[in-house]
Amino acid sequence: MTLSEVRRLNAIKIMKENALDELSFALCLGQDEAQFEALLAEGSSKKISDSLARIMEQTFSKPSRWLDSGATGDTGAGPSFDLFG
């Protein structure tokens, strides 16, 4: 699995953990909804940048590089903090 696919799946996981729709998720991150939908679309050529990945982690209290976990067989073990839970 590629890094961009892992980031996309982990971003969707954050969205589901916090019961957010795409508009709410985009607004939490200060992103345009249409551009953000393209980032989350399966098979999209758009990729979550390193800077946006770090903003997602910080916004939703995830450990550093959490969004990248799973790309190299990393299990992502470590604390997980639910912002709204």
ABEGO torsion letter per residue (X at the ends): XBAAAAAAAAAAAAAAAAGBBAAAAAAAAGBBAAAAAAAABBGBABBBBAAAAAAAAAAAGBBBGAAABGAAGBAGBEBBBBAAX
